[in-house]
């Protein structure tokens, strides 16, 4: 499945839609203001919260936590400590597994892998409009989780710049 994301330009509190490949609104990224730490809710088209994304406070490395609708942590996205050749993030899943993120994060041309297999690809190259990027998710992969990971990477890279 392919999704189109309008890149966050202004910052916290800005809401934006993630559309499916047919141009239909699929998920809303709802930025929450007036919170101690940056928080986003990922809601489905019906308005149900499917994930909550929070900037982890007091972390050695910048990190963002992804929770499910019940408040249980399902993943933590953070930059790896030693990446001499290119930016590399990874995702620590609650079940102990890890996802690797490789590629050009600034220009939105990277992939998310599980055990060496690509499960999602993020690219700005698919669109002529510069403030949009695409997320292609492999069949059977957890779309809300991978979209939340892309939102985290977008936020962490922007903050790092």
N, C-alpha and C positions, 0 to 999 in steps of 0.2 A: 504494500500500500504506500502511496506517495502522499505527502502532506506539504503544504506551502505555509511558511511562517513569515510574517512581516516582522523584520528585525526591530527590537526595542531601540528607540532612538533617545528618548528623554530620561527614562529612569523609573524609579519605584513609583507606584501609583498609576502607571500607564497600563491600561488593559489592551489586549490585542487578541485577535482570533487566529487560530491555526485552521486552515481549510484543507479538506481532502482533495484528491486529484480531480474531482468533478466541480471544484469551486464552492462546495458547500461548507458551511461553518461546522467544524467537527469538535474543536476544543477551544475554550477561552482561557487565556492566561490572565488572571486577575491579580494585579499588583495591590498589595495591602499597604496603606499608609498609616502613619501614627503607631507604628510598632517599634519596639526596641531594636529588633533586627529585621533585615529585609525579608519579606515573606511574599510568596506568590501562591495562589491556588490554581490548579489546573482543573477546569470543570468541563464536563462533556456538554454536548449541544443542548441537553435538557436542563443544564444548570446544576447537575450533581457533581460534587467535589470528588475527583478521582485520585488526586495527589496534592500534597502540600509541600512546597519547596521553601526551605529556610536556610538563610546564611548562618553557618555555624559560628558562634561567637567564641572567642578565646581559643582558637585553634592555631597550632604551630604553622600549618600551611592553610591557605584559604581553602575552605571546604563548604559544600552545601549539602544539606540533608533533605532527602525525599521521604515523606511519610505517606501512608495510605490514608483513606478517609477516616479511619478510626484512630489515627494518631500514632500508629506503629511505624517505626523506622524501617524502610524497605531498602534504602541505598544511601551511600555517602559518596559524593563526587569530589575528588581532590586532585591537585597537581602532584605528579610524582616528584620526588626529591631530586633525582639525578637523571637529567635528560639532556645530554651534551649536544645532540644534533637537531632535535626538533621538539616542539612542545608535545608533551604527552601527559594526558590525564588518565585516571583510572576510576572505576566505580567499584566500591565495596558493597556487595549485596548482603542483605540480612542473613541469608543462608550460608554465608562464608565464601561464595563464589566471587569472582572478579570479572569485570568487563574492562577491556583496554580501549583507549581512545587514541588514534594515531592520525597525523596529518597536519595540514595547515589550518590551525584553529582561527587565526585572525581573518583569513580570507574565506572562511567557511567552506573548506574542502577537506573533510575528514571522515573517518569511519569508526564505528563502534564494533568491537569484536568480542566474541565469547569463545574461549578455548581455540583461538586462532581463526574462527569462522566469522565472516562479516554478517552482522545481524541488522545493521543500519548504516546508511550512508547519508552524509549531510553535504550539500553543495549549493553554492550560490551561482554556479555556472549554468544551471538549468533555466535561469530567469534573466531577462533583459533589465528588469527593474532592480536597481542596485540594493534596495533595502529589503529584498526578499531572499529567502533561501529555502531549499527543499530538503525534506527528510524522507528518504525511502527506507521503509522498514520491511524486512524479510517476512515472508509468510510464517505465521505461528509465533512470532516474537511479540512481546508485551508492548504494544504501541504507546499507551499512556506513560509507562515507565521510560521508554526511550525518548519520547518527546520531552518529558521532564528532564532527562539527562541533557538533551540539546539545549533546553532553556538554561540549565545550570552552567554548562560550558560557555554559552553566550554571555551570561552574566559575569562569570569568573574571568574570562578573557578580556572583556571590556573593563573590568575593575583593575586588571593587571597592567593595562596599557597606559 
